[in-house]
Amino acid sequence: MARPNFGGFGGANMQQLMRQAQKMQQQMTEMQEQLDQKEYEAASGGGMVTVKVSGKRELTEIAINPQVVDPDDVEMLEDLIKAAVNEALRKGEEAREAAMGKMAPGMGGLF
């Protein structure tokens, strides 16, 4: 029976490529788990609002300085919260992209 032609890849080379792919997939899974465990913090309004988000992109903590709570200006407080949450999420995403970029430099925007 004739063996399939893989464009110059012998059977041993194909097995080696498969092992490397499996190893890389395992490393990426481990890295994903590590990134999910991390926490990112950001503040807005000079520290009047601080938030923490998890590597899973979930808001885990919010702290609001009572001085910033003005019943006549709820919109400002909402803006401060949005700014802090978005910055924390941005930090997490940058860390994720940097970690994945180290893992697979040629796959830039894939993650």
C-alpha positions as CSV (number, residue, x, y, z in Angstrom):
1,M,0.0,0.0,0.0
2,A,1.4,3.4,-0.9
3,R,2.0,6.0,1.8
4,P,0.3,9.4,1.4
5,N,2.7,12.1,0.2
6,F,2.7,15.1,2.6
7,G,4.7,17.3,0.4
8,G,8.1,16.2,1.5
9,F,7.2,15.4,5.1
10,G,8.1,11.9,6.0
11,G,6.1,9.9,8.6
12,A,8.6,10.6,11.3
13,N,8.6,14.4,10.6
14,M,4.8,14.5,10.6
15,Q,4.8,12.7,14.0
16,Q,7.3,15.2,15.3
17,L,5.2,18.1,14.1
18,M,2.2,16.7,15.7
19,R,4.0,16.3,19.0
20,Q,5.2,19.9,18.8
21,A,1.7,21.1,18.1
22,Q,0.3,19.1,21.1
23,K,3.1,20.5,23.3
24,M,2.3,24.1,22.2
25,Q,-1.4,23.5,22.7
26,Q,-0.7,22.3,26.3
27,Q,1.5,25.3,27.0
28,M,-1.1,27.7,25.7
29,T,-3.8,26.0,27.8
30,E,-1.5,26.4,30.9
31,M,-0.8,30.0,30.1
32,Q,-4.5,30.7,29.6
33,E,-5.2,29.2,33.1
34,Q,-2.4,31.4,34.6
35,L,-3.8,34.5,32.9
36,D,-7.3,33.7,34.2
37,Q,-6.0,33.7,37.7
38,K,-4.4,37.2,37.5
39,E,-6.0,40.4,38.7
40,Y,-5.7,43.9,37.2
41,E,-6.4,47.1,39.1
42,A,-7.0,50.6,37.8
43,A,-8.2,53.9,39.2
44,S,-9.8,57.1,37.9
45,G,-10.5,60.5,39.2
46,G,-7.2,60.6,41.0
47,G,-7.9,57.4,42.9
48,M,-11.5,58.3,43.8
49,V,-12.7,55.2,42.0
50,T,-10.6,52.0,42.0
51,V,-11.6,48.7,40.4
52,K,-10.2,45.2,40.0
53,V,-10.9,42.8,37.2
54,S,-9.9,39.2,36.9
55,G,-8.1,37.6,34.0
56,K,-11.5,36.2,33.0
57,R,-12.6,39.8,32.3
58,E,-14.9,40.0,35.3
59,L,-15.3,42.9,37.6
60,T,-14.3,41.6,41.0
61,E,-14.0,44.7,43.2
62,I,-14.9,48.3,43.2
63,A,-14.1,51.0,45.7
64,I,-15.6,54.5,45.6
65,N,-14.3,57.3,47.8
66,P,-17.3,58.8,49.6
67,Q,-16.1,62.3,48.7
68,V,-16.9,61.6,45.0
69,V,-20.5,60.7,45.7
70,D,-22.6,63.7,44.8
71,P,-26.3,63.1,44.4
72,D,-26.5,66.0,42.1
73,D,-23.8,64.7,39.8
74,V,-24.3,60.9,39.4
75,E,-23.2,61.2,35.8
76,M,-19.6,62.1,36.9
77,L,-19.5,59.0,39.2
78,E,-20.7,56.8,36.3
79,D,-18.0,58.2,34.1
80,L,-15.3,57.5,36.7
81,I,-16.5,53.9,37.1
82,K,-16.6,53.3,33.4
83,A,-13.1,54.8,33.0
84,A,-11.6,52.7,35.7
85,V,-13.2,49.5,34.6
86,N,-12.2,50.0,31.0
87,E,-8.6,50.8,32.0
88,A,-8.4,47.6,34.1
89,L,-9.8,45.5,31.3
90,R,-7.3,47.2,28.9
91,K,-4.4,46.3,31.2
92,G,-5.6,42.7,31.4
93,E,-5.9,42.4,27.6
94,E,-2.4,43.9,27.1
95,A,-1.0,41.4,29.5
96,R,-2.8,38.5,27.7
97,E,-1.6,39.7,24.3
98,A,2.0,40.1,25.6
99,A,2.0,36.6,27.1
100,M,0.5,35.0,24.1
101,G,2.8,36.9,21.8
102,K,5.8,35.4,23.6
103,M,4.2,31.9,23.2
104,A,3.6,32.3,19.4
105,P,5.3,35.4,18.0
106,G,4.1,34.8,14.5
107,M,0.5,34.7,15.5
108,G,0.2,38.4,16.5
109,G,-3.5,39.3,16.5
110,L,-4.8,35.7,16.7
111,F,-5.5,36.0,20.4
